[in-house]
Amino acid sequence: MQANPCLYLFPSSLSDDAGKEWLCAKEFELLDAIDIWFAENERTARRFLRSLGYKREFTESNLFKLDKDTTAVELEAFVKLLLSNSNAAILSEAGCPGIADPGSELVKRAHREGIEVVALPGPSSILLALMASGFSGQQFTFHGYLPIDSVQRKSKLKQLEQDANASGSSHLFIETPYRNEQILQSIFDCCNGESLLCIAANLTSPSGFCKTKKISDWKIEIPHLHKIPTVFIFGK
C-alpha cells in the first residue's frame, strides 16, 4: 500500500450476475487494506464488498455517501479524511468511478491537495460498448443522458446521427433503464433507416449483448430493453 495519502478508484460489477472474473486482481489485493470508502449507495456498496470477501466492519467513520447531491462542505470534509488516512477508495455503483458515475469532484480536490490518485482497471459499459461496436474509437463523444422532452430529444438524436454520418465520429448516450424503449422509439421516429446504431445491453451479464445494425433492421427485430442498462451509439 501507499505510505502517503492515496485515493483509489475502485470499479464494481456492471450487474448482479456478472462474475468476479470481470474485476482485476489488484482490487482483491487492496480490498481489506482500504480504511475509508466513498460510495453512491451505502447498502449496495456493503453488499458488493461482502461478495468480494471484505471482512472488516462497516461504521459511520469508514463508509460515506458520495453522489450527485454531495455538497461542497461534505467534499471538503472528505478531503480532510483523505489527508489523514493513507488508504481510501471511491467505489462505483456500477462500472468505473468518474465515468458516468459520481466521484470526479472528489478526485479533482484530491489532485489540488497533492493526493495521489490511482485508477484501478475494471469494466466500463461505455468503453466495452465502443470497443465492440465497430465504430471509431479515435473520435468519440459520450453525451450521457439526452433531453427528456420529446421534441428536444429527437432534435438531439438527429444532430448526433447526422454528425456520425458526416464526420465518422462515434456518439454514445444512455437513458434511465425504464425509459430505454422511449428513446429507441424516438430514434425510429426521427432517424434515417440506413444509419447505423449500436445497442449494447447488460454487458458482462450472461444475457448481455452488443449488436450494430441499420436502424431499419432494428425496427424489424426490436430488442427488449425495459429496465436493462443500455448504451446506444451512432457511428459509421
C-alpha positions in Angstrom: 0.0 0.0 0.0 1.0 3.6 -0.4 2.7 5.3 2.6 1.3 8.7 1.7 -2.4 9.6 1.2 -3.7 7.8 -1.9 -7.2 7.7 -3.4 -8.0 4.5 -5.3 -10.8 4.4 -7.9 -12.4 1.0 -7.3 -14.6 -0.3 -10.1 -17.5 -2.7 -9.4 -19.5 -5.2 -11.4 -21.9 -3.9 -14.1 -24.7 -6.3 -12.9 -25.5 -8.6 -10.0 -25.0 -11.7 -12.2 -21.6 -10.6 -13.6 -18.9 -12.8 -12.3 -15.9 -11.7 -10.3 -13.7 -12.6 -13.3 -14.6 -9.2 -14.7 -12.7 -7.5 -11.9 -8.9 -7.1 -11.7 -6.6 -8.9 -9.3 -5.4 -5.7 -7.8 -8.8 -5.0 -6.3 -8.8 -8.2 -4.3 -5.2 -7.4 -3.2 -6.2 -4.0 -1.9 -9.6 -4.9 -0.6 -9.0 -5.3 3.2 -6.3 -2.7 3.3 -8.6 0.3 2.4 -9.7 2.2 5.5 -12.2 4.6 4.0 -14.8 4.0 1.3 -16.9 6.6 -0.6 -19.9 5.2 -2.5 -23.0 6.4 -4.2 -25.2 3.9 -2.2 -24.0 2.6 1.1 -26.3 -0.5 1.1 -25.2 -1.8 -2.3 -21.6 -0.9 -1.6 -21.7 -3.1 1.6 -23.3 -5.9 -0.3 -20.8 -5.7 -3.2 -17.7 -5.6 -0.9 -19.0 -8.5 1.2 -19.5 -10.5 -2.0 -15.8 -10.0 -2.7 -14.8 -11.2 0.7 -14.4 -8.0 2.6 -14.3 -8.9 6.2 -13.8 -5.6 8.1 -16.7 -3.9 9.9 -18.6 -1.0 8.3 -19.1 2.0 10.5 -20.2 5.6 10.2 -16.5 6.6 10.1 -15.3 4.4 7.2 -18.2 4.4 4.7 -19.5 7.7 3.3 -22.2 8.5 0.7 -20.8 10.3 -2.4 -23.3 11.1 -5.0 -24.5 14.0 -7.3 -26.1 15.7 -4.2 -22.9 15.7 -2.1 -22.3 19.3 -1.0 -19.1 21.3 -1.2 -18.9 21.3 2.6 -19.1 17.5 2.6 -16.4 17.3 -0.1 -14.1 19.4 2.0 -14.6 17.1 5.0 -13.8 14.1 2.8 -10.6 15.8 1.6 -9.6 16.2 5.3 -10.2 12.5 5.8 -8.1 11.7 2.8 -5.2 13.8 4.1 -5.3 12.0 7.4 -5.5 8.5 6.0 -3.3 6.7 3.6 -5.9 4.2 2.2 -9.1 5.4 0.7 -11.3 4.4 -2.3 -14.2 5.6 -4.3 -16.4 2.6 -5.1 -18.6 2.9 -8.2 -22.2 1.9 -8.1 -21.6 0.0 -11.4 -18.6 0.2 -13.6 -15.8 2.7 -13.1 -15.8 5.7 -10.7 -15.9 9.1 -12.5 -17.2 7.5 -15.8 -20.9 8.3 -15.9 -20.7 7.9 -12.2 -20.1 10.3 -9.3 -16.6 10.8 -8.0 -14.9 13.3 -10.2 -15.3 16.3 -7.9 -13.6 14.4 -5.0 -10.8 13.3 -7.4 -10.4 16.9 -8.6 -10.0 18.1 -5.0 -7.6 15.3 -4.2 -5.3 16.4 -7.1 -5.4 20.0 -5.7 -4.1 18.7 -2.4 -1.4 16.6 -4.0 -3.1 13.3 -3.0 -2.1 10.5 -5.3 -5.0 9.1 -7.4 -4.8 5.6 -8.7 -7.4 4.3 -11.1 -7.9 0.5 -11.0 -8.8 -1.4 -14.1 -12.4 -2.6 -14.3 -15.5 -3.0 -16.5 -16.9 0.2 -18.1 -20.1 -0.3 -20.1 -19.3 2.8 -22.2 -15.8 1.6 -23.2 -16.9 -2.0 -23.7 -19.7 -0.9 -25.9 -17.5 1.3 -28.0 -14.9 -1.4 -28.3 -17.4 -3.9 -29.6 -19.5 -1.6 -31.8 -17.2 -1.5 -34.8 -17.3 2.3 -34.7 -14.5 4.8 -34.4 -12.5 4.6 -31.2 -10.3 7.5 -32.4 -13.1 10.2 -32.4 -15.9 9.7 -30.0 -18.1 11.6 -27.5 -20.1 10.4 -24.6 -23.2 12.6 -24.2 -24.7 11.0 -21.0 -28.4 11.4 -20.8 -30.3 13.2 -23.6 -33.2 15.6 -23.0 -36.3 14.2 -21.5 -38.6 16.5 -23.6 -39.6 14.5 -26.7 -39.1 17.4 -29.2 -35.7 18.3 -27.7 -34.7 14.6 -27.5 -35.5 14.0 -31.2 -33.6 17.1 -32.2 -30.5 16.0 -30.3 -30.8 12.5 -31.8 -31.0 13.8 -35.3 -28.0 16.1 -34.7 -25.9 13.1 -33.3 -26.9 10.8 -36.2 -26.1 13.4 -38.8 -22.7 14.2 -37.3 -21.8 10.5 -37.1 -22.6 10.0 -40.8 -20.8 13.2 -41.8 -17.7 13.0 -39.7 -17.3 9.4 -38.8 -17.3 10.2 -35.1 -18.9 7.9 -32.6 -21.6 9.4 -30.4 -22.6 7.4 -27.2 -25.5 8.1 -24.9 -27.6 6.4 -22.3 -31.0 6.6 -20.8 -32.6 5.7 -17.5 -33.3 2.0 -18.0 -37.1 2.3 -17.6 -37.1 4.9 -20.5 -34.9 2.8 -22.9 -37.9 1.9 -25.1 -39.0 5.5 -25.3 -35.6 6.7 -26.6 -35.5 3.7 -29.1 -38.9 4.7 -30.4 -37.6 8.3 -30.8 -34.7 7.0 -32.9 -37.1 5.1 -35.0 -39.3 8.1 -35.5 -36.7 10.7 -36.5 -33.6 8.9 -37.8 -32.7 7.6 -41.2 -33.3 3.8 -41.6 -29.9 3.5 -43.3 -28.0 4.9 -40.4 -26.1 2.5 -38.1 -27.0 2.1 -34.5 -25.2 0.0 -31.9 -27.2 -1.2 -28.9 -25.1 -2.7 -26.0 -27.3 -4.0 -23.2 -26.5 -5.8 -19.9 -22.8 -6.0 -20.8 -20.8 -8.6 -18.8 -24.1 -10.3 -17.8 -24.9 -13.8 -19.2 -27.9 -12.2 -21.0 -25.8 -9.3 -22.3 -25.3 -8.4 -26.0 -23.7 -5.7 -28.2 -25.0 -5.5 -31.8 -24.6 -3.0 -34.6 -27.3 -2.8 -37.3 -29.1 -0.4 -39.6 -31.9 1.4 -37.8 -34.3 -0.2 -40.4 -33.1 -3.7 -39.2 -33.6 -2.8 -35.6 -37.2 -1.9 -36.4 -37.8 -5.5 -37.7 -36.3 -7.1 -34.6 -36.9 -4.7 -31.7 -34.9 -5.7 -28.6 -36.4 -5.9 -25.1 -34.6 -3.1 -23.2 -37.1 -2.2 -20.5 -35.2 -1.7 -17.2 -32.0 -3.1 -18.7 -28.8 -0.9 -18.5 -28.1 0.0 -22.1 -25.6 2.1 -24.1 -26.6 3.5 -27.5 -24.1 4.5 -30.2 -24.4 6.3 -33.5 -21.4 5.7 -35.8 -20.3 4.9 -39.3 
